[in-house]
Amino acid sequence: MNKMKFGFATILASTAMLAITACGDDVTKVTEIHQDGMAVLEKGKKLSKQACDTTNVGEMLFVTDSSEAFICDGESWQTLKGEKGENGKDGADGKDGADGKDGAKGDPGKQGEDGKAGANGVSCSAKSVKNKAGLEGLEVTCGETVVDTIWNGAKGESGNDGVGCSVEDGLDGTVKVTCGEGDGKTTETIFKAMCGAKPYDPTMAFCSEGELFSCDDKPYDPKTQYCLEVTRDGSDIYSVEALLTDARDGQNIQVYKTVKIGDQVWMAENLNYTVNASGQNWCGGGSGKSEGDCNKYGRLYTWATAVGVCPEDWHLPDTTEWKKLFNVVGKTDIVGQKLKANTDLWRSSDGISNDDAFGFSILPAGGRSDAGLFGSEGSYAGFWSSSEFEDSSSDAWGLFFDYNLNGMRQNNETKLFAYSVRCVKD
């Protein structure tokens, strides 16, 4: 036993590979050392062929065929497998337990008492009665007791026949409700526009941040959110006629302020109708080859497009109609001052003061050349007339208002140029 312990300790301390000394030609050396210090005999090799003498006392060897470990005692390989222990003795048979005793029998239960019979119900009856006022009812009697008298209610008066009503969508965000016919017919206009919980007429008032502002029966401009003046200096020379709604482009409905000057009704803003691909039109106020701002300046049109671009019941004015406007406004040398908008969009010039006395509100949209160049925003406004130039069919008359002139000028221009359009009512 001590010899085995010594040999195992020797193997663990060794750092070199151990070898079994050959005993004849058929004795092989153990060359494979397991990482825990035990040599392994490859499968198929016999243990008897492995050297075991005084040179490798204590060397251990694991045989893969039998999965057993052996140790060399200097003469032969001894198994490290423990001997099988002896079988244990059979245990003695257990004794039977004693039988349990029966429990005691319980006493019988007592019989319950009979329940008492319920009282007989009382029958009820009803008969028709009439009081001194002639009101009829039913008198209810149960047994010999009058329980209650139920009187008939008086017949209510018949109501008036109802009247049919119709609902019709109106203009400017309204709904018209008409009820009845003939002399009893009533019509009420309900506005779709709401300011919080308040309905309102969007052509006579406006809503801002939840607060309703009334224009006191004056037309309202939804573009600028301003109430429009109706007259100038108490006269009838200048008055607001109405707001013109141009709905030809359903995706871009335009509402224009209009003014009445003399007996003519003019658009008080530049036309901003987008003509289809075949029409030539661009946003005013551009520079170089870039278009400007349609919402501010409206659109610029070539003459061929301009003569047919106005909405229904409106048209492009000829030079005679332009001159009629100028005659109402005043002398030729002040019409620019009276018709140009009072805004810093115009370049400043000494001695020039625009007062927009008639609400015509001309803006300096400039123009576009036939070479495709935009220019002169802030410097002038040009408008087409429908009148062609007498000496050349390629030209037409245009009306021009400059930043440095209180008056105006009339020039013949090639029809390929593009200028602003103001429509006049038919």
Protein Blocks (a to p, Z undefined) as FASTA:
>chain_A
ZZmmmmmmmmmmpcbdcddddedjklccdfbdcfkopacddehiafklpccdfklgoiac
ddfklopacddehjaccdfbdcdddddddddddddddddddddddddddddddddddddd
ddddddddddfkopacddddehjacfbdcddddddddddddddddddddeehiacddede
hjllccddddfbdghjaccdfklbcceehiacdeehpacdfklopacdfbgghiakbccf
bdcddfkbmmlccddddddehjbccdfbdcfbdcdfkbccddehiahjbccdfklnopad
dfklmmmmpcehiacddfklmmmmmmmnmcfklmmmmmpccdfkbccdehiacehlnono
pacebpadfkopaehihjaccdddfbdcfkbckbccdddddfkbcbdcdddddfkbccdd
ddddZZ
